Amino acid sequence: MKLPFSPLRLALCLTACGIASGVPASENTAVATPGFLSTGAAASQAIKWQAVGDDVLANQTGKYAGGSMISGFVLNLLSQWQLPNGAMAVAQGSLAVTAHGRGPMSAQVSTSAQVLDNTNAGSNGANPHAIATGGQNIAVNGVSQVTQVAGNGNVGSNSTTIDFGNASIPSIPGSTNSPAASASNASGSIKAGIAFGNGGVTVSLQTPAGLAAQSIAPNNTQQAGAIAQLLQIAGNNQAVANQLQLHLQTQQLSGNLLRQLGVMQALQVRGAMPGR
């Protein structure tokens, strides 16, 4: 399946971007972290480093990887909201793009959206008098992570990971090859959706206690390639997570090209010597 996506521009923008973290809107007293947040959650892990080979470093400028060395990428997104009464909303998707030399790029997409309505008579934790708003109006070039909380006993996590690797598109239970998926409960009070298209992607969860969203701006906007992660929680005892992973795939440099680069660098050094 082929999509009208611009993967190389997206990959270059993402590897060049910075990170901005949001501040809770009011008191945020964390409770025990639920299972889906404790596994792989960036907030609970120490900062890690990843070794990058000489074939990758040789073609970098110090800010981003050169476009000629990116051969594809795998993008994974997951948003999940768990309410205290057992209700849950999940939206996830993956996009794998592979370049075939000078020919057209191929893309494989997988999406899923699920809503589980309340399973008991307990409270959903929503507070109609609490307000968490305004974060959706923040504009940042790069990566923005905003968390706004009005309530107690909440757990929230925004996680973005960008690395070099040859990851394959994961298997998502109940997913389809459609570029979009959506789901809601019978009353429409809980919704989950994800959509790839026009050079970008959006993920959205809506619950009585707030919303969670992720987006990558399409290339025809003023924020081309920008990532935004937003959590707005107006309630108590909510557990929410936004996760985004981008695995950049690089092509190996041939022996002839390495030798050519070595000769070119030697000539550049010689030209920079005094008296030359």
CORFEN-V255070 format. One record per pair of residues at least 12 apart in sequence whose ideal C-beta (glycine too) atoms are under 7 Angstrom apart, sorted by the first residue. I is the first residue (numbers start at 1). GAP is how many residues later the second one is. D is the distance in Angstrom with one decimal. If there is no record, write none. Layout:
# CORFEN-V255070
I,GAP,D ; I,GAP,D
This chain:
# CORFEN-V255070
1,106,6.3 ; 1,107,6.3 ; 1,108,6.3 ; 1,176,6.1 ; 2,104,6.3 ; 2,105,5.7 ; 3,104,4.6 ; 3,106,6.4 ; 3,176,6.3 ; 3,193,6.3 ; 4,194,6.6 ; 4,195,6.8 ; 5,92,6.5 ; 5,102,6.0 ; 5,194,5.8 ; 6,193,5.1 ; 6,213,5.0 ; 7,66,5.8 ; 7,90,4.0 ; 7,98,6.3 ; 8,59,5.3 ; 8,62,5.6 ; 9,210,5.7 ; 9,215,6.9 ; 9,216,6.2 ; 10,206,6.7 ; 10,215,5.3 ; 11,59,5.2 ; 11,62,5.2 ; 11,237,5.5 ; 12,52,5.4 ; 12,55,6.0 ; 13,211,6.4 ; 13,212,2.6 ; 14,148,5.6 ; 14,211,6.3 ; 14,213,6.7 ; 14,232,5.5 ; 15,49,4.7 ; 15,50,5.6 ; 15,147,6.1 ; 15,233,6.7 ; 16,47,5.3 ; 16,48,4.1 ; 17,125,3.3 ; 17,126,5.0 ; 18,124,4.5 ; 18,125,6.6 ; 19,124,4.8 ; 19,126,6.6 ; 20,120,5.4 ; 20,123,6.9 ; 20,124,5.0 ; 20,125,6.6 ; 21,124,5.3 ; 22,113,6.4 ; 22,123,6.0 ; 22,124,3.3 ; 22,125,4.6 ; 22,126,6.7 ; 24,123,5.9 ; 24,124,6.5 ; 24,125,4.1 ; 25,107,5.0 ; 25,123,4.2 ; 25,124,5.8 ; 25,125,5.3 ; 26,123,6.3 ; 26,124,4.7 ; 27,125,5.9 ; 28,121,4.4 ; 28,126,5.8 ; 29,123,5.0 ; 29,124,5.7 ; 30,125,5.4 ; 31,122,4.7 ; 31,124,6.2 ; 31,206,6.5 ; 33,122,5.7 ; 34,48,6.1 ; 34,121,6.8 ; 34,205,4.6 ; 36,44,5.7 ; 36,205,6.5 ; 37,118,6.0 ; 37,120,5.6 ; 37,202,6.2 ; 37,204,5.2 ; 41,116,5.0 ; 41,118,6.3 ; 41,200,6.8 ; 42,115,7.0 ; 42,117,3.7 ; 42,119,6.9 ; 43,114,4.9 ; 50,113,5.5 ; 52,112,6.1 ; 55,197,5.8 ; 55,198,4.9 ; 56,108,6.1 ; 56,194,5.6 ; 58,195,6.9 ; 58,203,6.6 ; 65,183,6.8 ; 69,181,5.1 ; 69,182,6.0 ; 70,178,6.0 ; 70,180,6.4 ; 71,28,5.2 ; 71,178,5.1 ; 71,179,6.2 ; 71,180,4.2 ; 72,25,5.2 ; 72,26,4.0 ; 72,27,5.6 ; 72,177,4.4 ; 73,24,5.7 ; 73,173,6.2 ; 73,174,6.2 ; 73,175,5.1 ; 73,176,6.0 ; 74,20,6.7 ; 74,22,4.8 ; 74,93,4.7 ; 74,94,6.8 ; 74,95,5.8 ; 74,173,4.5 ; 75,19,6.7 ; 75,20,4.6 ; 75,171,5.4 ; 76,18,4.9 ; 76,94,6.4 ; 76,169,4.4 ; 77,15,6.2 ; 77,16,5.4 ; 77,117,6.9 ; 77,124,6.7 ; 77,126,5.4 ; 77,137,5.8 ; 77,167,5.3 ; 78,14,4.3 ; 78,165,4.5 ; 79,12,5.0 ; 79,124,4.9 ; 79,126,5.2 ; 79,133,5.0 ; 79,135,5.9 ; 79,163,5.2 ; 80,161,5.2 ; 81,124,4.9 ; 81,126,5.4 ; 81,131,5.7 ; 81,159,5.0 ; 82,157,4.3 ; 83,41,4.8 ; 83,42,5.9 ; 83,124,6.3 ; 83,126,6.5 ; 83,155,6.4 ; 84,38,6.3 ; 84,39,6.5 ; 84,40,6.8 ; 84,41,4.5 ; 84,153,4.1 ; 85,33,4.3 ; 85,35,5.8 ; 85,37,4.1 ; 85,38,6.1 ; 85,39,4.9 ; 86,32,5.7 ; 86,33,3.6 ; 86,34,5.5 ; 87,29,6.1 ; 87,30,5.7 ; 87,31,4.3 ; 87,37,6.3 ; 87,103,6.0 ; 88,28,4.3 ; 89,26,5.1 ; 89,101,5.2 ; 89,103,4.3 ; 89,116,4.7 ; 89,118,6.1 ; 90,24,4.8 ; 90,102,6.1 ; 91,22,4.7 ; 91,101,4.3 ; 91,102,5.9 ; 91,103,4.4 ; 91,112,5.1 ; 91,114,6.1 ; 92,20,5.5 ; 92,80,5.8 ; 92,102,6.9 ; 93,17,6.2 ; 93,18,4.1 ; 93,19,7.0 ; 93,101,4.6 ; 93,103,6.7 ; 94,16,4.8 ; 94,75,4.7 ; 94,76,5.8 ; 94,78,6.6 ; 95,12,6.4 ; 95,14,5.1 ; 95,101,5.9 ; 96,12,4.6 ; 96,73,4.1 ; 108,61,5.8 ; 109,68,6.3 ; 109,70,5.3 ; 109,87,5.7 ; 110,59,6.2 ; 110,62,5.3 ; 110,65,4.5 ; 110,67,6.4 ; 111,64,6.0 ; 111,65,6.4 ; 111,67,5.9 ; 111,68,6.7 ; 111,69,6.3 ; 111,70,4.0 ; 111,83,5.2 ; 112,60,4.9 ; 112,62,5.2 ; 112,63,4.0 ; 112,69,5.6 ; 113,68,4.1 ; 113,69,5.1 ; 113,70,4.2 ; 113,79,4.3 ; 113,80,5.6 ; 113,81,6.0 ; 114,60,6.7 ; 114,69,5.5 ; 114,78,6.5 ; 115,68,4.5 ; 115,69,5.7 ; 115,70,5.1 ; 115,75,5.1 ; 115,77,5.5 ; 117,68,4.4 ; 117,69,6.9 ; 124,84,5.4 ; 124,85,6.5 ; 125,84,5.5 ; 125,110,4.3 ; 125,111,4.7 ; 125,112,4.8 ; 125,113,5.7 ; 126,82,3.8 ; 126,83,4.2 ; 126,108,7.0 ; 126,109,4.5 ; 127,24,5.9 ; 127,107,5.7 ; 127,108,4.9 ; 127,109,6.6 ; 130,20,3.8 ; 130,21,5.7 ; 130,104,4.0 ; 130,105,6.5 ; 131,19,5.9 ; 131,103,6.3 ; 132,16,4.0 ; 132,17,6.4 ; 132,18,4.6 ; 132,78,6.0 ; 132,100,4.2 ; 132,101,6.0 ; 132,102,4.7 ; 133,99,6.6 ; 135,13,5.1 ; 135,95,5.1 ; 135,97,6.0 ; 136,94,6.0 ; 139,84,6.3 ; 140,86,6.5 ; 141,82,6.0 ; 141,85,5.7 ; 142,84,6.3 ; 143,17,5.6 ; 143,84,4.5 ; 144,84,4.9 ; 144,85,7.0 ; 145,13,4.0 ; 145,15,6.9 ; 145,84,4.8 ; 146,84,5.0 ; 147,84,4.6 ; 148,83,6.8 ; 148,84,4.8 ; 149,84,4.7 ; 150,83,7.0 ; 150,84,4.9 ; 151,82,6.0 ; 151,83,6.4 ; 151,84,4.9 ; 151,85,4.6 ; 152,84,5.0 ; 153,83,5.2 ; 153,84,4.4 ; 154,79,5.1 ; 154,82,6.8 ; 154,83,6.8 ; 154,84,4.8 ; 155,84,4.7 ; 156,75,4.6 ; 156,77,6.1 ; 156,84,4.7 ; 157,84,4.6 ; 158,71,4.2 ; 158,73,6.3 ; 158,84,4.9 ; 159,83,6.8 ; 159,84,4.7 ; 159,85,7.0 ; 160,67,6.2 ; 160,69,6.7 ; 160,84,4.8 ; 161,84,4.8 ; 162,84,4.6 ; 163,84,6.1 ; 164,84,5.2 ; 164,86,6.0 ; 165,82,4.6 ; 166,83,5.6 ; 167,80,4.0 ; 179,16,6.6 ; 179,17,4.3 ; 179,18,5.7 ; 180,14,6.7 ; 180,15,4.0 ; 180,16,7.0 ; 181,12,6.9 ; 181,13,5.6 ; 189,19,5.4 ; 190,16,6.9 ; 190,17,5.2 ; 191,15,4.4 ; 192,13,5.3 ; 198,20,4.8 ; 199,19,3.8 ; 199,20,4.3 ; 199,21,6.8 ; 200,15,6.8 ; 200,16,4.9 ; 200,17,5.6 ; 200,18,3.7 ; 201,14,6.8 ; 201,15,5.0 ; 202,13,4.7 ; 209,24,6.2 ; 209,25,5.9 ; 209,26,3.3 ; 209,29,5.2 ; 210,22,4.5 ; 210,23,4.5 ; 210,24,4.9 ; 210,25,6.5 ; 211,21,5.2 ; 212,18,6.9 ; 212,19,5.3 ; 212,28,5.3 ; 212,30,5.8 ; 213,17,4.6 ; 214,14,6.9 ; 214,15,5.2 ; 214,28,5.2 ; 214,30,6.1 ; 215,13,4.9 ; 227,17,6.6 ; 229,13,4.5 ; 229,15,6.9
